[in-house]
Structures are given as C-alpha cells and as structure tokens.
C-alpha cells in the first residue's frame, strides 16, 4: 500500500500465478505488477491508463499534475467482499477474524484501500496496524483524521465482534474520537488496539487507542455498538 515514488528497474520478472487459483500465470510488467491480472475474486485489476467506468482513461503514472510535478500513484486491489459476507453467519466472531488473519477469508476492501491490517484478535480485543503515507494527507500537510478514525472504529468494532457467537453481527451507533497528536508520512507503523469495555446481547461498549512507532498516543475513542442477528 505504499506510494510508488521510486522508478522501477527494467528487469524481466517471472509470471506470477493468478490469484483466482486457476493456475494460469498472470502477465507481469517490468515493475513486477501484473497488468490486468485477475484478483482473488476472478475479475481483472484496472491497468493505468485503462478507461474508467465513466469512459475516461485513468491518469498514467508519472503524468504531470496541475502543479507541473510528476503524479504520485499507488495500486489498490481487493477481493470480492461477499465471500466473507456469505460465511459470516456460520462462524463465531473470533473464528471469522482469525480466518481473515490466516488468509482463509479475504480482508475487507476498506483495509486494502486505507492500508491497514488486522494483526491480532483475542476474546475482547483486536489490533490493527497501518503505515501512513502521503496518499493519506489532508490539505494542511498531515494525515487526514479520517484514517485515524477508521482505525479506531475498526479496532473497537472487531473487538466486539470477537465476543459474538455465530449468527450475530454488529454495527457502530456512536463513536467519540479525541485527537491528541498529528500523524505524518514519516510517523512509521502505527498501532490501534480495541478493547471491549462491556459486552452485551443488544448493545456493547468498546474503546480504542492509536499509538505511533515511538509509542506516543495519537488518538483515543469510545464506541457504542448495536448487536443483532445476521440473516442466513
């Protein structure tokens, strides 16, 4: 999920197996990225310059921007989100989270978009990591608070999910965030830990905190979450 600021070497790259599991190799470019390679869902990833849904071509990497400097870019790929949705009602929350960490279920697309990973889950707690970069910046030159808020909401929510039996789901109904320090692209790997304060069969309560690579507290949050039966 990093920004490709550095030029890639023009060396041959061996074709990588397709993520669809068909065994057919995906064509690779000199940078090692498979052009139009199918994702785990079987649909091809968009190539730079390929027409978008609106019919206009996507910007080519390195094309000049309005400021006259080369454009920065990053590739975002994700799996079919409904793979996990289909099996979620049959698994306990903790089993579901651990299956994602083990690669047995795909992570949610929001994780790929924001560059955050679920790295630990126990009953009543969940931990995410994320390394901020320039693509997370707001107009005033720091990481947008929305990234931090998403980390806090995800960690608190998954902490509650880890306490739920099969057939039960959750959704946030309130999230209160306190921002204490800014994040920048050189803040290093940040960690967000969510913890259940009070589990419940109708409403659960959790808290979460984000720290930077130096262990400094960046933000905290408290969350209320609605618990409800999932449709099978």
C-alpha positions in Angstrom: 0.0 0.0 0.0 3.0 2.3 -0.3 3.3 5.1 -2.9 5.5 4.1 -5.8 7.7 7.2 -5.8 10.8 5.4 -7.0 11.4 4.3 -10.5 11.4 0.5 -11.0 14.3 -1.4 -12.6 13.7 -2.7 -16.1 14.4 -6.3 -15.5 12.4 -9.4 -16.6 10.0 -10.7 -14.0 8.7 -14.2 -13.8 5.0 -14.5 -14.4 3.1 -14.8 -11.1 0.3 -17.3 -10.6 -3.2 -15.8 -11.0 -4.9 -15.0 -7.7 -8.0 -16.8 -8.9 -6.4 -20.1 -8.4 -6.8 -21.3 -12.0 -3.1 -22.0 -12.2 -2.7 -19.8 -15.3 0.1 -17.3 -15.0 -0.7 -13.6 -15.0 1.3 -11.4 -17.3 3.8 -9.3 -15.5 5.3 -6.0 -16.3 8.9 -5.0 -15.7 7.9 -3.4 -12.4 6.6 -6.8 -11.2 2.9 -5.7 -11.3 0.7 -7.9 -13.3 -1.1 -5.9 -15.9 -4.9 -6.6 -15.8 -4.1 -9.6 -13.6 -7.2 -11.2 -12.1 -7.8 -10.6 -8.4 -8.9 -13.3 -6.0 -12.4 -12.6 -7.0 -11.6 -13.5 -10.6 -12.1 -10.0 -12.0 -9.1 -8.2 -13.6 -7.5 -5.2 -11.8 -7.6 -2.0 -13.7 -4.4 -1.0 -15.5 -3.0 2.5 -15.5 -4.5 4.4 -18.5 -7.4 2.0 -18.9 -10.8 3.6 -19.3 -12.7 4.0 -16.0 -16.4 3.4 -15.5 -17.1 6.9 -16.8 -15.3 6.1 -20.1 -12.3 8.4 -19.4 -8.8 7.0 -19.2 -7.2 6.8 -15.8 -4.1 9.0 -15.3 -0.9 7.4 -16.3 1.7 7.0 -13.5 4.2 9.9 -13.6 2.0 12.2 -15.8 2.3 15.9 -14.9 -0.2 17.2 -12.4 -1.6 20.7 -12.2 1.5 21.8 -10.3 3.7 20.5 -13.1 5.3 17.8 -10.9 5.0 14.1 -11.7 1.9 12.5 -10.3 2.3 10.0 -7.4 0.3 6.8 -7.6 -0.5 3.6 -5.9 -2.3 0.4 -6.9 -5.3 -0.7 -4.8 -6.6 -4.3 -5.3 -9.2 -6.1 -3.3 -11.2 -9.4 -3.2 -14.9 -10.0 -3.6 -16.3 -8.7 -0.2 -19.3 -11.1 -0.4 -17.1 -14.1 0.1 -16.8 -13.3 3.7 -20.3 -12.0 4.0 -21.6 -15.4 2.9 -19.9 -17.4 5.6 -20.0 -14.8 8.5 -23.4 -16.1 9.9 -21.9 -19.6 10.3 -18.8 -18.6 12.3 -18.2 -17.1 15.7 -16.8 -13.6 15.5 -13.4 -14.7 16.8 -13.1 -17.6 14.3 -14.0 -15.2 11.5 -11.3 -12.7 12.4 -8.7 -15.4 12.8 -9.7 -16.9 9.4 -9.0 -13.5 7.8 -5.6 -13.2 9.5 -4.8 -16.7 8.3 -5.7 -15.8 4.7 -8.5 -18.3 4.7 -11.0 -15.4 4.1 -10.2 -12.2 2.2 -9.8 -9.0 4.2 -12.5 -6.3 3.7 -11.8 -3.9 0.8 -11.6 -0.9 3.2 -8.5 -2.4 4.7 -6.8 -2.5 1.3 -7.9 1.0 0.5 -6.7 2.5 3.7 -3.6 0.3 4.1 -4.5 -1.2 7.4 -4.1 -4.8 8.6 -5.7 -6.9 11.4 -2.7 -8.4 13.1 -4.2 -9.8 16.4 -7.5 -10.9 17.8 -8.4 -12.4 21.1 -11.7 -12.5 23.0 -12.5 -8.9 23.8 -9.6 -7.3 21.8 -8.4 -6.6 18.3 -5.3 -4.9 17.0 -4.7 -3.2 13.6 -1.5 -1.7 12.1 -1.1 0.9 9.4 1.8 2.8 7.9 0.7 6.3 6.9 1.9 7.8 3.6 1.3 10.9 1.5 -1.9 9.5 0.0 -3.5 9.8 3.4 -2.7 13.6 3.6 -5.2 16.4 4.0 -4.8 19.9 2.6 -2.8 21.2 5.7 0.0 18.7 5.3 -0.7 16.0 7.8 -2.5 12.6 7.8 -6.3 13.1 7.5 -8.2 12.4 10.7 -10.4 10.1 8.8 -7.6 7.4 8.6 -7.2 7.6 12.4 -11.0 7.5 12.9 -11.3 4.4 10.6 -8.6 2.6 12.6 -10.3 3.4 15.9 -13.7 2.4 14.6 -12.4 -0.9 13.1 -10.4 -1.9 16.2 -13.4 -1.2 18.5 -15.8 -3.0 16.2 -13.6 -6.1 15.8 -13.0 -6.2 19.5 -16.8 -6.5 20.0 -17.0 -9.0 17.0 -14.5 -11.2 18.8 -17.1 -11.7 21.6 -20.0 -12.7 19.4 -21.3 -16.2 18.8 -22.1 -17.5 15.3 -25.1 -15.8 13.7 -24.6 -12.4 15.4 -23.4 -9.2 13.9 -22.7 -5.6 15.0 -22.6 -2.1 13.8 -21.3 1.2 15.3 -24.1 3.5 16.6 -21.8 6.1 18.3 -18.1 6.9 18.1 -16.4 9.6 20.1 -12.8 10.4 19.0 -10.2 12.6 20.8 -7.2 13.6 18.6 -4.1 14.2 20.6 -1.2 14.4 18.1 -0.8 14.6 14.3 0.4 11.8 12.1 2.7 12.3 9.2 4.1 10.1 6.4 7.2 9.5 8.4 5.5 8.6 11.6 6.2 4.9 11.0 4.0 1.9 11.7 1.0 2.9 13.9 -0.9 0.5 16.0 -4.5 0.6 17.0 -5.8 -1.6 19.8 -9.5 -2.0 20.5 -10.8 -3.4 23.8 -14.3 -4.3 24.9 -15.4 -2.4 28.0 -18.8 -4.1 28.4 -20.1 -6.9 26.1 -23.8 -7.2 25.5 -26.5 -9.1 23.6 -28.1 -5.9 22.3 -25.6 -3.1 22.8 -21.8 -3.4 23.5 -19.3 -0.8 24.5 -15.6 -0.6 23.5 -12.6 1.7 23.5 -9.6 2.0 21.2 -6.3 3.9 21.1 -3.8 4.7 18.3 -0.1 4.9 19.0 2.8 5.8 16.6 6.0 3.9 16.0 7.6 5.6 19.0 4.7 4.6 21.3 3.3 8.1 21.5 -0.5 8.3 21.9 -2.1 9.7 18.8 -5.8 9.4 19.4 -8.4 7.6 21.6 -12.0 6.7 21.1 -15.1 5.3 22.9 -17.7 3.4 20.9 -21.2 2.0 21.3 -22.2 -0.8 19.0 -25.6 -2.4 18.2 -25.6 -6.2 18.3 -28.1 -8.0 16.1 -28.8 -11.4 14.4 -27.4 -11.9 10.9 -29.5 -13.1 8.1 -28.5 -16.5 6.8 
